Amino acid sequence: MPAEAPNPILLIVDDLPENLAVLSELLQPYYDVRAATSGQKALRVAHIEPYPDLILLDVMMPGMNGYQVFEQLRADPVTHDIPVIFVTAMDSKESELQGLNAGAVDYITKPIVPAIVLARVHTQLELKQARQYLANQNAWLEAEVARRMMENELIQEVSIRALAHLAEIRDSETGYHILRTQGYVEQLASNSQFKTLIK
């Protein structure tokens, strides 16, 4: 029987413990939840392996606010691709637009509506999984193209040698000439000055 896939990991960040408690209670039945009460702690927790699949980040926090935390997450190669949802009491359209323009994948206003939070978290995790699948497919395709190119080069090499051998059977001088020509072409192709000229 195959092992069950691990639950996605969520990091929730809020300076108010009661807000963390509400979100944790809502999300823990479905996800592995980590919590941080400040921006600095959030950045440390985000670096714990396995890394979070999604971060729910409060905007208004003392010290380092949510936008500053977000900037540091994006600047770090380890956390750059972790999607972030802003969860905040700033409920104006301007604030929401600012959060989305900053690069957040979604913006949820407080007081939260549990069903909406669950639906949006689920949607963003599905999108992350789809992006990862596409990235894996692209990596596989690149490797497959490289493998096929190597195969083609090998087939060309074998074909040239086979033709040279056939020519040699009929006329040794012609066979050696084909092999010499192949050697010259290979040297030219590997010569950096020649590469510069053909560019």
Secondary structure by P-SEA (a helix, b strand, c coil): cccccccbbbbbbcccaaaaaaaaaacccccbbbbbccaaaaaaaaaccccccccccccccccccaaaaaaaaaaccccccbbbbbbcccccaaaaaaaaaacccccccccccaaaaaaaaaaaaaaaaaaaaaaaaaaaaaaaaaaaaaaaaaaaaaaaaaaaaaaaaacaaaaaaaaaaaaaaaaaaacaaaaaaac
